């Protein structure tokens, strides 16, 4: 079995799909590993690091793909980038399939078997393969660090001879993996932290981290979580009541970090322009949903804008801002998944199409898009 580790063609993506550590593990599975030259450079992994781990270095993607059974990437490759690869190449990446029907169709026509790591089911067996969690955890941490860098005041309360400096008030909107890490990080930095989410199960998690939970806790709130652990889209009536509560709360905050996303849909709007203008000058909003349109009405993806003295950070790929750590975690997610696709007896790729992990993540097969959501 031959595994190709491809470099990212998006210049804004510094992460890489394998590390020297996971290369050694792949070789231990019986695989030959080929790494495209400079694939890990932006994440701090040199070609010599990969070579020392036992990988072969290829000059370009075409050379890396020659004879490959599996191709690993961070972001979805185009069909053109897989030109020359053999049919039924298993391509494993963060595929971002929603709204990418044409690209998926092209991948299918290329003969590739595309697996979307972000569609991994949230079950116990797949915890080590959960790329959304591994990357969101880092994004939540980085959001607080970036907020601190932009906020021109102290985070913890300080008692000095010249007077007392009050602690910063931090409000986290959306208590998934990113939100929980943001709460924990802001608390460690000495801030007064509050948080909100439409899922009732998160209240206990928030309070266990020493933060205060803010939400309209009615009957709809009690039913606001899917069986997969995701937030449901709430009714207009609930959204109005929650918005009124949140609006009054936001006006008193120094930093707001938003993390709310619904798979396959634009990011829900949580912060209106009016709410932004209610905050005092010097306050900071970090919008982790900027890539999906933003939770804040005034967010501009990839930019920092200032509205009446309030800074709004349209954060993109925050996990990528910590490329080495993010790559290490992502690479381990991929390794754990690939292990389930390899026969322990023959050491060859042996995809079990009845495996629930395969069923959940496979997008294309035999020249067609096979996931009903994206046909």
DRENKOLMAR-273110 format. One record per residue: x, y, z of N, C-alpha, C in turn; residue in three letters. Coordinates in steps of 0.001 Angstrom, whole numbers, padded with zeros to 6 digits, always signed. Layout:
% residues N
XYZXYZXYZALA...
//
This chain:
% residues 375
+000842-001194+000000+000000+000000+000000+000877+001244+000000UNK+000503+002192-000826+001286+003423-000953+000410+004606-000540UNK+000936+005421+000347+000210+006597+000840+000934+007858+000382UNK+000187+008765-000243+000741+010043-000695+000271+011157+000225UNK+001193+011953+000713+000872+013125+001523+001085+014344+000642UNK-000004+015032+000318+000056+016127-000643+000171+017488+000046UNK+000880+018386-000613+000989+019758-000123-000316+020495-000398UNK-000582+021507+000405-001779+022331+000206-001509+023364-000883UNK-002485+023556-001765-002328+024550-002833-002908+025904-002435UNK-003738+025928-001396-004274+027180-000874-003193+027830-000007UNK-002724+028977-000422-001621+029640+000282-001996+030070+001698UNK-003299+030127+001991-003720+030512+003343-003823+029317+004275UNK-003457+028118+003795-003543+026905+004602-002145+026406+004949UNK-001687+026646+006180-000343+026229+006582-000266+024809+007150UNK-001404+024187+007403-001394+022854+008012-000991+021785+006995UNK-000634+020615+007514-000239+019490+006664-000916+018234+007212UNK-001134+017255+006330-001945+016083+006683-001169+014950+007353UNK+000131+015062+007461+000919+014024+008144+002126+014663+008799UNK+002598+014059+009869+003791+014521+010567+004807+013381+010572UNK+006054+013663+010887+007028+012563+010985+006557+011462+011929UNK+005864+011829+013004+005358+010831+013943+004356+009888+013279UNK+003399+010458+012530+002402+009584+011904+002974+008841+010702UNK+004000+009407+010061+004675+008694+008967+005227+007366+009494UNK+005872+007416+010653+006423+006184+011242+005322+005167+011519UNK+004160+005658+011969+003045+004753+012263+002497+004133+010977UNK+002411+004923+009917+001947+004384+008633+002896+003298+008125UNK+004177+003562+008252+005170+002565+007826+005033+001306+008669UNK+004703+001490+009951+004467+000340+010822+003264-000485+010408UNK+002325+000168+009696+001163-000556+009173+001498-001344+007910UNK+002733-001142+007414+003142-001827+006192+003062-000963+004949UNK+002878+000342+005111+002715+001241+003967+004039+001854+003540UNK+004117+002178+002250+005163+003054+001730+004574+004456+001700UNK+005306+005426+002210+004770+006790+002296+005616+007729+001445UNK+004930+008505+000608+005586+009500-000231+005033+010869+000141UNK+005903+011816+000436+005492+013159+000833+005903+014148-000250UNK+004961+014957-000690+005286+015987-001676+006243+017001-001052UNK+007236+017412-001792+008266+018329-001293+007644+019583-000680UNK+008149+019955+000474+007764+021145+001225+006308+021114+001711UNK+005707+019944+001743+004313+019844+002196+004154+020326+003631UNK+005145+020095+004465+005022+020467+005873+005791+021703+006272UNK+006349+022404+005312+007234+023532+005631+006544+024605+006468UNK+005308+024963+006101+004606+026031+006815+004208+025616+008229UNK+004201+024317+008491+003849+023817+009828+005082+023458+010640UNK+006260+023719+010097+007487+023474+010842+008081+022095+010674UNK+007626+021337+009656+008168+020004+009390+008924+020030+008063UNK+010212+019770+008100+011034+019842+006890+011017+018517+006139UNK+011436+018579+004879+011541+017352+004080+012508+016367+004734UNK+013558+016893+005336+014519+016000+005989+013909+015309+007205UNK+012980+015999+007884+012268+015373+009010+011460+014170+008516UNK+010774+014352+007396+009980+013267+006828+010863+012128+006330UNK+011954+012494+005696+012868+011469+005185+013453+010651+006336UNK+013782+011324+007435+014329+010625+008595+013308+009668+009204UNK+012027+009991+009021+010967+009123+009545+010701+007939+008619UNK+011314+007952+007422+011168+006820+006512+010390+007094+005250UNK+009960+008351+005050+009191+008688+003854+010103+008991+002675UNK+009553+008826+001475+010219+009255+000245+009702+010640-000092UNK+010571+011520-000556+010163+012881-000911+009996+012967-002426UNK+008813+013402-002867+008523+013557-004292+008597+015025-004673UNK+009038+015295-005886+009217+016681-006322+007901+017433-006446UNK+006843+016730-006792+005557+017391-007020+004414+016422-006713UNK+003185+016927-006842+002017+016112-006517+001877+014924-007453UNK+002139+015140-008730+001997+014057-009707+002926+012891-009370UNK+004140+013223-008967+005098+012177-008606+004666+011463-007326UNK+004129+012231-006387+003686+011631-005130+002501+010689-005357UNK+001658+011027-006309+000443+010251-006559+000680+009004-007407UNK+001819+008918-008044+002093+007774-008917+002016+006464-008127UNK+001047+005637-008484+000878+004341-007828+000273+004393-006448UNK-000168+005585-005997-000698+005722-004633-002073+005081-004492UNK-002309+004473-003349-003623+003924-003005-004438+004892-002160UNK-003722+005725-001395-004359+006684-000487-003667+008029-000644UNK-004461+009099-000669-003903+010452-000697-004462+011221+000495UNK-003590+011887+001233-003985+012649+002412-003782+014139+002169UNK-004802+014922+002518-004718+016384+002405-005447+016996+003585UNK-005213+018293+003801-006013+019028+004770-007313+019464+004095UNK-007204+020202+003003-008381+020681+002281-008633+019848+001020UNK-009876+019839+000583-010286+019058-000584-009463+019406-001815UNK-008828+018414-002456-008126+018687-003708-009123+018753-004865UNK-008761+019433-005908-009603+019437-007112-009302+018190-007920UNK-010192+017871-008845-009963+016722-009723-008686+016920-010533UNK-008426+018161-010945-007227+018447-011739-005958+018167-010947UNK-006005+018402-009642-004829+018164-008802-004547+016684-008590UNK-005517+015849-008955-005338+014399-008837-005053+013752-010190UNK-004793+014567-011195-004548+014051-012543-003381+013063-012532UNK-003577+011933-013170-002535+010924-013253-002623+009872-012167UNK-003473+010108-011149-003631+009123-010080-004430+007931-010594UNK-004213+006794-009999-004948+005614-010451-006394+005673-009972UNK-007254+004944-010669-008666+004916-010317-008827+004304-008924UNK-009888+004725-008233-010186+004251-006877-009153+004695-005840UNK-008457+005784-006128-007589+006388-005121-008460+006877-003973UNK-008141+006490-002745-008872+006961-001568-008296+008308-001151UNK-009090+009351-001290-008665+010706-000959-009335+011108+000353UNK-008537+011396+001363-009060+011676+002699-008660+013099+003092UNK-009667+013932+003386-009399+015341+003679-010616+015953+004348UNK-010504+017231+004694-011670+018017+005088-012289+018492+003782UNK-013396+017899+003381-013921+018073+002027-014818+019293+001840UNK-015341+019858+002932-016232+021023+002838-017270+020809+001733UNK-018103+019761+001857-018958+019361+000743-020204+020203+000525UNK-020656+020911+001553-021891+021678+001407-021705+022814+000391UNK-022553+022812-000610-022466+023829-001651-021366+023590-002659UNK-020773+022393-002638-019667+022081-003556-020044+020923-004479UNK-021287+020922-004948-021773+019828-005782-020957+019615-007035UNK-020605+020686-007727-019847+020562-008978-018465+019983-008716UNK-017822+020432-007659-016483+019931-007337-016519+018448-006959UNK-017548+018055-006208-017674+016645-005841-017944+015783-007069UNK-018760+016296-007982-019038+015555-009215-017757+015351-010019UNK-016909+016377-010058-015634+016257-010776-014725+015234-010098UNK-014709+015252-008751-013911+014263-008035-014399+012847-008336UNK-015722+012699-008394-016290+011383-008696-015875+010915-010086UNK-015948+011818-011054-015583+011467-012434-014110+011099-012559UNK-013284+011631-011664-011851+011312-011707-011581+009885-011232UNK-012601+009256-010653-012439+007897-010149-012033+007825-008693UNK-011877+008989-008046-011441+009013-006645-012556+008568-005708UNK-012160+007940-004619-013073+007648-003512-012799+008713-002460UNK-013703+009656-002341-013473+010801-001457-014110+010568-000093UNK-013324+010768+000957-013808+010658+002333-013716+012029+003001UNK-014824+012466+003600-014865+013764+004288-014698+013556+005794UNK-013564+013958+006313-013279+013731+007730-014241+014486+008650UNK-014766+015625+008180-015650+016390+009054-017035+015757+009192UNK-017324+014721+008404-018600+014015+008512-018503+012792+009415UNK-017373+012622+010069-017178+011489+010964-018253+011493+012044UNK-018935+010359+012258-019992+010345+013276-019419+010547+014673UNK-020172+011229+015500-019708+011495+016865-020127+010348+017774UNK-019380+009249+017637-019592+008058+018447-018280+007744+019162UNK-018359+006933+020188-017177+006639+021002-016026+006103+020162UNK-016325+005197+019259-015286+004575+018444-014530+005584+017578UNK-015193+006664+017201-014597+007620+016273-014020+008857+016946UNK-013929+008860+018265-013441+010058+018957-012035+010448+018522UNK-011183+009461+018270-009804+009768+017875-009725+010265+016435UNK-010847+010231+015708-010875+010652+014303-011634+011964+014118UNK-012069+012570+015204-012942+013738+015154-012144+015011+014860UNK-012028+015337+013579-011234+016514+013200-011919+017813+013618UNK-013240+017830+013632-013929+019051+014046-013554+019409+015471UNK-013514+018405+016332-013172+018668+017734-011709+019043+017904UNK-010818+018308+017235-009389+018580+017423-009020+019980+016959UNK-009631+020426+015869-009295+021749+015340-010064+022857+016058UNK-011320+022587+016426-012107+023592+017135-011530+023880+018513UNK-010968+022879+019141-010350+023061+020445-009249+024120+020367UNK-008428+024022+019340-007357+025004+019154-007912+026371+018770UNK-008969+026378+017954-009567+027646+017539-010134+028394+018744UNK-010766+027679+019670-011309+028327+020866-010225+028945+021721UNK-009112+028225+021853-007970+028750+022605-007404+029998+021922UNK-007200+029891+020612-006583+030996+019869-007486+032232+019854UNK-008800+032014+019861-009722+033146+019858-009514+034031+021081UNK-009288+033400+022224-009054+034172+023457-007711+034898+023380UNK-006698+034212+022868-005381+034843+022743-005453+036057+021829UNK-006143+035914+020696-006272+037039+019762-007083+038175+020381UNK-008125+037817+021134-008932+038846+021793-008095+039627+022803UNK-007262+038921+023553-006384+039578+024513-005421+040538+023824UNK-004914+040100+022651-003953+040930+021925-004594+042232+021433UNK-005892+042155+021109-006578+043340+020576-007206+044198+021669UNK-007421+043597+022821-008077+044312+023916-007037+045134+024671UNK-007260+046409+024784-006236+047295+025341-006233+047419+026846UNK-006799+046417+027518-006858+046483+028976-006433+045145+029578UNK-006341+045105+030896-005952+043889+031600-007087+042867+031591UNK-006744+041579+031556-007741+040520+031693-008075+040240+033157UNK-007088+039934+034000-007420+039657+035402-007599+040943+036206UNK-008284+040828+037311-008378+041947+038235-007007+042159+038877UNK-006587+043403+038987-005302+043715+039609-005513+044755+040708UNK-004991+044475+041878-005060+045425+042995-003679+046030+043176UNK-003564+047307+042884-002280+047985+042938-002359+049192+043873UNK-001195+049747+044169-001151+050941+045022-001853+052117+044360UNK-001910+052070+043028-002548+053164+042296-004044+052947+042119UNK-004542+051806+042575-005965+051538+042438-006224+050133+041915UNK-007479+049758+041892-007871+048423+041443-008259+048436+039969UNK-007730+047467+039226-008081+047299+037812-009112+046177+037730UNK-010309+046442+037179-011340+045397+037134-011010+044304+036118UNK-011525+043113+036373-011330+041995+035436-012159+042210+034175UNK-011673+041704+033071-012408+041782+031808-013624+040865+031863UNK-014700+041305+031216-015915+040496+031110-015955+039865+029722UNK-015965+038526+029686-015914+037784+028424-017181+036957+028271UNK-017820+037074+027120-019068+036363+026827-018836+035421+025651UNK-019069+034114+025856-018876+033104+024813-020249+032685+024284UNK-020450+032820+022976-021731+032471+022367-021553+031202+021529UNK-022131+030105+022019-021959+028806+021378-020987+027972+022185UNK-021493+026925+022843-020657+026171+023762-020422+024759+023229UNK-019818+024698+022046-019310+023432+021546-017883+023262+022035UNK-017091+022520+021286-015699+022296+021677-014933+023609+021731UNK-015103+024441+020702-014392+025725+020669-014825+026621+021819UNK-016125+026667+022062-016634+027517+023127-016156+027086+024504UNK-016145+025790+024747-015684+025298+026045-014209+025610+026273UNK-013410+025461+025223-011993+025789+025363-011812+027294+025570UNK-012630+028097+024897-012552+029549+025081-012911+029921+026519UNK-013939+029276+027065-014322+029530+028460-013165+029193+029394UNK-012606+028004+029217-011523+027560+030095-010308+028481+030001UNK-009980+028898+028784-008809+029757+028580-009036+031135+029186UNK-010214+031714+028942-010512+033042+029483-010537+033012+031011UNK-011044+031923+031583-011050+031789+033036-009622+031713+033578UNK-008772+030938+032884-007370+030836+033333-006674+032179+033278UNK-007109+033037+032359-006503+034357+032224-007077+035359+033218UNK-008051+034933+034015-008568+035794+035071-009799+036600+034727UNK-010448+036300+033588-011633+037053+033184-012880+036566+033911UNK-013901+037415+033949-015238+037024+034406-015981+036527+033177UNK-016354+035252+033162-016845+034629+031933-018310+034224+032052UNK-019069+034551+031013-020442+034063+030856-020529+033393+029492UNK-021545+032544+029315-021676+031823+028050-023125+031485+027786UNK-023435+031267+026498-024796+030888+026120-024762+029862+025008UNK-025812+029039+024956-025972+028043+023895-027431+027614+023916UNK-027949+027144+022777-029345+026705+022748-029514+025275+023242UNK-028419+024559+023461-028523+023167+023921-028511+023116+025449UNK-029538+022528+026036-029631+022520+027503-028489+021789+028190UNK-027920+020776+027528-026853+019991+028163-025608+020823+028441UNK-025473+021948+027745-024258+022744+027903-024251+023570+029184UNK-025420+023765+029783-025474+024595+030996-024568+024028+032081UNK-024654+022731+032310-023833+022099+033334-022347+022182+032982UNK-022036+022049+031681-020634+022128+031248-020073+023522+031505UNK-020867+024531+031186-020440+025917+031397-020173+026173+032874UNK-021106+025760+033700-020978+026019+035135-019833+025228+035757UNK-019544+024044+035185-018434+023237+035716-017087+023906+035471UNK-017038+024807+034491-015805+025537+034188-015732+026871+034929UNK-016724+027128+035755-016686+028342+036561-017281+029560+035898UNK-018037+029344+034797-018680+030457+034106-020174+030460+034410UNK-020846+031558+034097-022286+031687+034320-023015+031462+033005UNK-024115+030697+033042-024879+030380+031836-025990+031405+031625UNK-026110+031867+030363-027106+032882+030011-028000+032314+028907UNK-029307+032150+029150-030221+031654+028115-031661+031794+028569UNK-032565+031855+027589-034001+031774+027857-034329+030292+027998UNK-034584+029833+029192-034727+028397+029465-036202+027976+029483UNK-036830+028001+028278-038228+027570+028166-038315+026146+027631UNK-039529+025695+027247-039709+024322+026777-038955+024054+025484UNK-038934+025021+024572-038203+024830+023313-036717+024652+023580UNK-036218+025387+024530-034810+025264+024906-034474+023845+025350UNK-035410+023217+026075-035169+021868+026592-035104+020813+025489UNK-035633+021137+024288-035646+020176+023172-034719+020613+022035UNK-033755+021456+022334-032990+022124+021283-031681+021449+020908UNK-031637+020129+020959-030407+019419+020621-030740+018176+019810UNK-029983+017930+018717-030201+016748+017894-029591+015523+018570UNK-029952+014338+018055-029399+013105+018618-027897+013023+018426UNK-027380+013755+017425-025947+013761+017173-025184+014777+018002UNK-025908+015517+018847-025244+016467+019729-025099+017856+019144UNK-025738+018127+018000-025654+019442+017378-026851+020299+017789UNK-026700+021597+017641-027806+022499+017952-028827+022487+016818UNK-030105+022523+017188-031170+022672+016196-031364+024153+015897UNK-031930+024436+014736-032277+025819+014436-033538+026158+015226UNK-033497+027276+015920-034591+027622+016821-035684+028405+016098UNK-036876+028427+016693-038002+029143+016112-037755+030649+016156UNK-038424+031403+015285-038275+032864+015311-038646+033458+016672UNK-039653+032861+017331-040082+033380+018633-038977+033220+019680UNK-038356+032030+019673-037274+031808+020630-036093+032731+020312UNK-035766+032828+019043-034632+033676+018654-034844+035122+019103UNK-036087+035598+019007-036388+036974+019421-036186+037145+020930UNK-036709+036184+021702-036571+036282+023156-035114+036173+023584UNK-034398+035249+022952-032979+035079+023277-032183+036324+022880UNK-032521+036898+021727-031809+038089+021254-031979+039255+022215UNK-033176+039390+022785-033419+040482+023732-032581+040306+024998UNK-032515+039045+025480-031701+038765+026662-030227+039013+026378UNK-029782+038508+025232-028373+038627+024864-027993+040073+024608UNK-028881+040837+023992-028591+042239+023684-028285+043028+024956UNK-029087+042796+025975-028859+043503+027235-027546+043062+027870UNK-027203+041795+027684-025971+041261+028288-024728+041751+027534UNK-024793+041742+026209-023644+042129+025391-023222+043575+025670UNK-024198+044428+025930-023889+045842+026167-022941+046038+027350UNK-022863+045038+028248-022026+045137+029449-020697+044397+029311UNK-020452+043776+028137-019276+042922+027979-018095+043661+027350UNK-016906+043176+027668-015684+043710+027068-015268+042911+025838UNK-015474+041595+025907-015079+040710+024805-016197+039704+024556UNK-016547+039519+023289-017538+038519+022905-016890+037595+021875UNK-017004+036296+022091-016473+035305+021150-017640+034450+020676UNK-017891+034437+019370-019017+033675+018833-018504+032440+018094UNK-019189+031311+018306-018720+030041+017733-019848+029239+017090UNK-021034+029838+016926-022226+029071+016535-022236+028730+015048UNK-022306+027430+014753-022406+026937+013375-023419+025808+013316UNK-024169+025734+012223-025088+024632+011957-024620+023977+010667UNK-024276+022671+010690-023734+022014+009490-024615+022220+008261UNK-023987+022662+007174-024695+022803+005909-025513+024062+005761UNK-025456+024959+006743-026249+026184+006660-025375+027399+006960UNK-025816+028578+006502-025073+029789+006869-025052+029946+008388UNK-024023+030584+008889-023924+030800+010330-025109+031623+010824UNK-025709+031242+011951-026831+032027+012485-026362+033395+012967UNK-027174+034405+012721-026830+035754+013162-027192+035920+014628UNK-026207+036184+015430-026397+036315+016876-026214+037744+017360UNK-025393+038509+016639-025080+039874+017073-025451+040844+015962UNK-026381+041731+016252-026804+042735+015270-025883+043948+015320UNK-026002+044797+014317-025218+046037+014298-025558+046898+015510UNK-026823+046877+015900-027256+047657+017065-026576+047156+018343UNK-026440+045828+018464-025760+045276+019636-024299+045698+019671UNK-023652+045678+018503-022249+046086+018433-022097+047511+018934UNK-022991+048381+018480-022884+049802+018840-023248+050071+020291UNK-023851+049075+020951-024162+049238+022376-022943+048976+023260UNK-021904+048344+022695-020709+048023+023467-019805+049247+023584UNK-019029+049288+024651-018174+050458+024834-016959+050381+023921UNK-016418+051528+023591-015229+051591+022739-014092+050818+023389UNK-013347+050077+022563-012253+049258+023073-012639+047805+023246UNK-013933+047505+023146-014391+046123+023252-014006+045344+021985UNK-014038+044015+022094-013585+043161+020985-014595+042044+020756UNK-014886+041778+019485-015694+040621+019087-014828+039733+018216UNK-014742+038437+018550-014025+037477+017718-015068+036518+017146UNK-015224+036523+015836-016276+035749+015163-015676+034500+014521UNK-015821+033346+015203-015262+032105+014671-016103+031517+013551UNK-017261+032101+013290-018113+031623+012199-017958+032482+010949UNK-016896+033268+010883-016715+034189+009755-016698+033466+008408UNK-016131+032248+008358-016044+031523+007095-017412+031160+006548UNK-018429+031101+007406-019794+030775+006978-020708+031995+007007UNK-020134+033177+006903-020922+034394+006857-020913+035184+008145UNK-020532+034530+009244-020386+035246+010504-021622+035234+011384UNK-021392+035171+012696-022474+035299+013669-022813+036762+013936UNK-021904+037641+013571-022113+039082+013766-022471+039729+012427UNK-023451+040575+012440-023929+041230+011225-022844+042039+010529UNK-021895+042563+011292-020880+043461+010721-019544+042773+010448UNK-019483+041465+010629-018240+040730+010384-017869+040764+008908UNK-016588+040958+008632-016048+040822+007281-015010+039707+007321UNK-015290+038573+006652-014381+037421+006720-012949+037782+006358UNK-012035+037393+007235-010620+037624+006998-010138+039016+007330UNK-011022+039869+007860-010637+041253+008157-010945+041599+009612UNK-010283+042640+010096-010628+043244+011382-011216+044607+011093UNK-012460+044804+011487-013111+046090+011254-013380+046749+012598UNK-013466+048070+012587-013728+048834+013808-015005+049636+013611UNK-015969+049406+014487-017250+050101+014415-017486+050817+015737UNK-017490+052142+015703-017663+052949+016916-016713+052515+018025UNK-015477+052199+017644-014452+051827+018614-014436+050359+018994UNK-015394+049563+018497-015451+048129+018783-014764+047361+017660UNK-013784+046541+018009-013070+045759+017012-013793+044436+016754UNK-014003+044107+015493-014651+042849+015110-013665+042048+014276UNK-013219+040913+014815-012224+040077+014141-012937+038977+013354UNK-012855+039042+012031-013447+038016+011164-012467+036875+010993UNK-012255+036147+012048-011189+035140+012100-011397+034032+011071UNK-010354+033704+010306-010363+032585+009371-009283+031589+009773UNK-009635+030314+009811-008666+029242+010057-007797+029533+011283UNK-008432+029766+012405-007669+030052+013616-006798+028868+014021UNK-007267+027653+013785-006437+026487+014104-005147+026526+013288UNK-005252+026998+012058-004070+027112+011199-003066+028124+011702UNK-003488+029026+012588-002558+029988+013187-001609+029291+014153UNK-001955+028053+014497-001105+027214+015344-000800+025952+014532UNK-000167+026162+013375-000085+025127+012349+000584+023838+012805UNK+001631+023940+013591+002340+022734+014006+001465+021864+014908UNK+000864+022497+015926-000002+021748+016834-001234+021229+016111UNK-001853+022087+015281-003051+021682+014551-002758+020520+013608UNK-001607+020563+012947-001227+019484+012040-001001+018181+012787UNK-000369+018276+013935-000114+017068+014726-001413+016382+015121UNK-002401+017173+015546-003681+016592+015940-004441+016058+014730UNK-004474+016837+013655-005183+016414+012445-004559+015144+011869UNK-003235+015094+011851-002547+013917+011323-002898+012664+012118UNK-003046+012800+013427-003432+011651+014251-004872+011238+013977UNK-005748+012225+013707-007118+011896+013309-007117+011052+012037UNK-006306+011463+011048-006230+010726+009784-005655+009329+009993UNK-004609+009239+010788-003986+007943+011057-005005+006973+011648UNK-005778+007442+012618-006766+006580+013266-007795+006074+012265UNK-008195+006925+011315-009173+006508+010308-008563+005545+009299UNK-007372+005861+008823-006717+004992+007840-006506+003590+008410UNK-006198+003517+009698-006009+002205+010325-007232+001314+010157UNK-008431+001920+010140-009662+001125+009987-009872+000669+008547UNK-009126+001245+007605-009292+000917+006189-008268-000101+005688UNK-007350-000487+006562-006243-001363+006149-006439-002759+006736UNK-006263-003781+005895-006354-005168+006350-005145-005511+007220UNK-005405-006045+008394-004306-006432+009285-003540-007628+008733UNK-004197-008421+007877-003549-009614+007324-002702-009301+006099UNK-003292-008579+005139-002589-008320+003869-001804-007012+003871UNK-002085-006135+004849-001460-004802+004931-001825-003929+003724UNK-002922-004280+003059-003387-003536+001899-004671-002781+002234UNK-004982-001773+001399-006229-001038+001572-007391-001993+001351UNK-008291-002066+002318-009432-002984+002234-010640-002279+002854UNK-011300-001452+002072-012405-000642+002578-013627-001524+002828UNK-014127-001485+004044-015344-002211+004400-016528-001264+004221UNK-017279-001466+003150-018347-000525+002823-019547-000639+003762UNK-019528-001629+004646-020588-001750+005635-020217-001092+006963UNK-018984-000652+007077-018526+000013+008294-019251+001355+008429UNK-019783+001638+009620-020531+002877+009817-019674+004128+009616UNK-018373+004020+009858-017496+005165+009634-017360+005451+008143UNK-017236+004398+007357-017128+004539+005911-018433+005075+005331UNK-019545+004535+005779-020841+004984+005285-021066+006464+005567UNK-020614+006921+006714-020848+008315+007106-019965+009297+006360UNK-018763+008875+005970-017780+009818+005424-017561+009716+003924UNK-017951+008603+003295-017702+008425+001861-018610+009339+001047UNK-018003+010130+000181-018758+011043-000676-018871+010519-002104UNK-017800+009918-002628-017791+009462-004019-017264+008035-004094UNK-017764+007306-005106-017329+005926-005329-017780+005476-006713UNK-016919+004763-007411-017255+004199-008725-017785+005256-009691UNK-017154+006432-009657-017504+007477-010615-018742+008280-010282UNK-019310+008104-009076-020538+008817-008728-020467+009356-007303UNK-021260+010393-007042-021444+010895-005682-022413+009944-004993UNK-022012+009367-003858-022830+008342-003204-023544+008839-001951UNK-023138+009958-001417-023810+010503-000241-025084+011212-000703UNK-026230+010759-000194-027513+011288-000648-027646+012798-000436UNK-026960+013331+000568-027069+014764+000856-026443+015638-000219UNK-025521+015037-001008-024759+015867-001945-024918+015435-003406UNK-025843+014508-003666-026068+014079-005057-026636+015228-005873UNK
//
